[in-house]
Structures are given as C-alpha cells and as structure tokens.
Amino acid sequence: MELTDIDLNQLVLFQQLMRERRVSKVAEQLGLTQPAVSNSLAKLRRLLGDELFLRTPAGMVPTPFAEQLAGPVGEALALIHGGLNQQVVFDPASVKRSMTIGMTDIGEIVFLPVLMERLRQIAPGITLNTVRNAATHLREEMESGQVDLAIGPLPQLKAGFFQRRLFSQRYVCLFRQGHPLDKPRLSLADFQAAEHLTVVSAGTGHGAVDELLRKSGIHRNVRLSVPHFVGVGHILRQTDLVATVTERLADSLSGPFQLTHRRHPVKLPQVAINVFWHAKVHRSPAHQWLRGVVFELFGDA
C-alpha cells in the first residue's frame, strides 16, 4: 500500500474511534454526520482488508489488527501534528489553560503541594487536574491527549511513550512517634511481631512489594487493608499499626501526623518513579515546559 492510497482524515477518524468506541461521539467531535463516519470507516475497512471495529452493546470494539495498528498511527499523527505546530510560542506567565497529570494518591501527597505553589508563582493561568494513573484507560487517554503526563511506577506504559527517570527511592517502615518500635534500629523480629496496615494498590509498581514480602517468606500480622494512601497518616497517628511505604511519602506524612520512619529490615529493591508522556506531545512547547518544571522540582540531581 502507498500513502497516496489513503486519506489522512481516515486515520484521524480511526484514532478517534480507538479512543471513543462510539460512532456518534466521533461524529460529534469531528463535526460530521454519523453516516459520513460510517462511510469513511467502510472505505478504510475495504482498503485495509479488515473489519477494524466490531459493533457490540458496549460500543465499537477494535479487532486485533486495529489494536496492532493503533500505536503506529498514533505516533505518525503525533509527528505530523508536532511538525505543523513547532513554531508555537509558549509563555507560561500569560497562558490560560488546563493540564492533566496521571498520578497515584501518593503522588498527590508528595508532588501537588510543591507543584501548585510553583505554578502560582510562574504560571498563574494554568489549572491542574489529576487522574489515577492506575486507571484502565490511561494509555488511551494519553494517546488522545486527555492526559498530558503520568508520574509513577507504570509498567503498562511502554510502546508509543517516552519516559525518563525522576528518582528512585527505598521503602521504609512508618509508624507513630512513641511507638514501641520507635528505636534506632528495627529488626526483622520486630517487624514480624508488629501489627500492620497494608495498602492495596493494584495496577502500579507499589503493589509488587506485598508479593516480594510473601515470596521472601516474611510473615506479617495484617490487621487492616485499605485501597488508597490518603488515610494512612490519620490511621497510623492513632494506632500502633506499621506501614511499608516509600521514603518520600514517609517524609511528607511524618511532620503533619507526628510519625517517624526507620530503614526497612527486609531487603527490598528500590522503586523507580518515572515520568511518562506520549509521542504526540513530545515536541509540544507547553508539555516540554511542564516536564521541565516537574524535573526541576522533584528530579534527582
């Protein structure tokens, strides 16, 4: 097949269908009628020799070939978009726009207070939204431009995405000041005898810690499991529970909740926190600026 055989607008329509999965929604976004979208899809099906999308009660479900095609098409359209807009000047002090970052609740605790203060100083017209970076559709949302950046241990973001190491950190044991374990060194016996709080964080690299402890044969007396980190400080301050958390989260919680942390008695691998962005926004001046601010504030020297 040659490029002259295909209309670029058909690829734009294909990308929108990959994201929205509904003809009516794509027609609305592209300013077309539903029959026009269906006709264009029919031409693309004939050209590529594949159904591409199958109509189901849940919407238009992509075929395996469409899934395989989505990455290269998205990257190609991103390069074209970036080339056409590379002369755009971005002035953070005067621009008014919203930007969205994917992060866990750990990220919201560790990053947002510092980041929001910096934006207040240098980019008062920019507002931030956050979404959970463990969300099922994070990849599609970044491909479509709904999410500008993602921060965290995100093994599911590979092909079609750029990434750069922000920092690495170790895991520590976090508990209240005055806890029976509040002593210079925490032994493995102390750790196993304690009562523990665990956070179930499926979909992120943090969830691997529980599996590593189990594989190491480490027994924990887990008294409480919660689905997020936002309540950890409140819970630990008023109980004798112990939590295994990342060091930067421990540092952020220790002051406000009168907590302390110690080196973990189990040899756990450090966790890498990366910044991810899609090829579509790689050369965008606004996104280059946002990435620069994040690395300036939180990146390892």
N, C-alpha and C positions, 0 to 999 in steps of 0.2 A: 504493500500500500504506500502511496505517495502522499505528502502533505496536501497536494492540490486536490486530493480526493475527498477531503474532509473540510467542513466549515468549523471555524474556531468557536462559533456560538454553540455548536452541538456539544463541544467539550465543556463549555461553561454550564450548559444545561445538565450534562452528565454529572458534573461535580455537585451542582445544587441538589440533584436527585439523590446522590450518595449521602448528602447531609440531611435533607428534609424527609425523604422517603414518601412524599405525597405530591402528586401532580398538581393539585390545587394550590398548594403552598408555593411550589416552584413557579407556577404561572403568575401568582400574585407578586412574587419577588422580582421576576424578570419583566413584568409588565406585559405579559402575553395572555392569550386565552388558553383555556385548558385544551381545546382541540389542537391549537398550534403547538403546544408542548408535546402532546401525544403524537402528532405528525412528525415532529422533529425527532422524537425518540424512535419512531418506526423507521425513519431513514437511517438513523445510526445503527439500529439493530441489523438492518439489511447490509449495511456497509461492513460491519464487523462480524457478521455471521453468528451472533449470539443474542439471546433474549435480553441480557443485561439486567433487567429488573422483572421480578415476578409479582403480580398483584395478589396480595393476601389481605385478610381482615385487618392485619396490623400495619398495612401500608405496602409500599413497593420495596420488596426485599431483593438486594443485589445478588446476582449469580456469582459463582466462584471466579469467573473470568472478569466480571466487573470489579470485584474486590481486588484482584490482581492488577487491574488497570488503574485503580483509583490513585495509588501512590505516584506513579509516573506522570499521570495527567495533572495532579495537584501541583507537583514540583514544576512542571513545564509552564502551567498557567501562572504560578508564582514568579518565575523568572521573567515572563513577559510583563506581568504587572509591575514588577520592580524596575525593569528597564524603562518602561514608559513613565514612571513616576520618580526616577532617580534625581531629578533636578528640584524636587520639592524641598523647601527650606523649613526646618522645624525649629520654632522658637518656644521653648518650654515656659518662658515667663509670660507669654501673651496668648498661647493657645488655650482653647476651651474644648475639652473632650473627655470621654470616659475610657478607661483602660481596665482590662480584666486579667487577674492573675489566678492561676490554679495553685492551691496550696492546702496542706492539712491544717487542722486546728493548732498543731504545734507551730506551723509557720505563722499563723495569725498572732499567736502569743509572742513569738520571738521577733518576727520581722515588722509587723504592721505599725506598732507604736513609733519606732525609729523612722520607718519609711514615710509615714504620714507627716511627721514633723519636717522631714527634708522636703517633701512636696509642698508643704505650706510655705516654706522659705523660697523655693526656686521655681515652683510651678503651681501657683495658687488656683489656676483654672482647671487643673486635672483632677478628676474624681476617680476613685478606685472601686472596683467590685472584686470580690473573691468567689471562687467556686471550689468545691472539693476536688483535689487532684486525684482522688481515687475513683472519681465518677466513671461509670461505664463508657460514656460517650466523650471523654476528654479528648481522645485522639481526633474524633470528627469535629469537635468544637474548635480545636486549634487549627485543623485543616481549613475550616470555613472562615476563620478569623474572629469567631466569637470569643475565644480566649487568646490573649496576646502572649502569655508567658506562663510557664509552670515551674514550680520550685519544689524539690524534694527528691527522695529516692524513688524513681519511677521506672522500673524495669520494662513497663509496657510500651514506652515511647522509644522507638528505635528508628526504623526506616522512615525517611522523609523529614526527620527532625535533626536540628543542630543541638548540641549540648556542650556545656562547659562546667567544670568542677567549681563549685562555690567554696566549699570547705569540707573537711572530714572531721568527725568528732567521735568520741568514745561514749559508751554507755556507763552510767553511774547508778548508785543506789540513792534514792531520795526519800527523806523522812523528816519528821518534825524535830525542831530543836528540843533537846532534853529527852529525846527518845532513848530507851535502853541501849540502842546501838550507836548513840552519839558519842563515839570514842575515836581515837586517832586511826585505828585500822579495823576494817570489817573482815572477819574470817568467813570462810565457806560454811563452817558450822553455824555461825551467827545468822548468815543469810538463809540457810535451810530451816533454822528454828523459828524464823520470823513469820509473821502473817503478811500476806502480800496482796497488793492491788495490781491488777493487770488491765491493760487497755487493748481491746481487740481492734486492730487497725488493718483489716484485710484490704489488699489492693495497693499497699505501699511496702517499701522495704523494711519498715519498722516491724511488720508482722513476722519477719523471719527470726526475730530474737527469741520468741517463745519456742519456736521449733528448734533453734540451736540449743537452748537450755534442755529441752526434752532429749535431744539426741546425745547430749553430754551426760545424761543420767542424773541431772540435777533435779531434786525434788523440791517443789515449792508448796507451801500451805497457802493456796489462793483462797482468800476469804471474800473477795469482791472483784468482779469483772465489769467494766464499763465500755461503751462503744466510742468514746472520744476522750480527749485530754483536757477539755476545758474545766472539768470539775476536779482534776487531780489535786490542785493546790488546796482547795477547800477541804477535801476529804482527808488529805494527809495531815493538815494542821490540827484536826480534831480527833485523830485516831493514832494508833500505833502501827498502822499499815506501812509497808515499804513498797516503793515502786521502782522498776527499772526503766529509766528514761535517758534521753540524750543529754549531754552535758550542757548544751546551750539552753535547753528547756529548763533544766535544773537551776541554772544561773538566773533565768528570768523569773522563776517562781520563788526562789529562796527568800528574797527580800520582802515582797508583799505578803507572803504567807508564813514567815518565820520558820522556814525549812532549812535543812542542811543536806549536803550530799557527800558521799565517800566513793573512792575508787571501787569499782565492782570486783568482787572476789572471784568471779568467773571470767576466764579469758575470752572475751567476745570480740569479734572483728569490729573495727571502726566502720561507721556508716558514712557513705559519701552523699553529700547533698549537692545536687546538680541543678543547673538552670537549663530548661528546655524551651526551644522555640521552633516554629515550623519554617520550612524553607520559604514559604510565601512571604514572611515578614523579615527575612534575613537582612535585606538591604533597605528596609524602611527606616528613614531617619528617626521617626518617633520611637520605634521599637529599639533601634540602636541606642538611643538616649536612655530609655527605660532600663535596658540591660546594663548600661554603664552605671546608672545610679545604684542598682542592686549590687553590682560587683564592688563598687566603691564603698558602700556601707557595710557589706557583710562578707566580702570575699577574703580569703586568706591572703596575706601579703605575698 
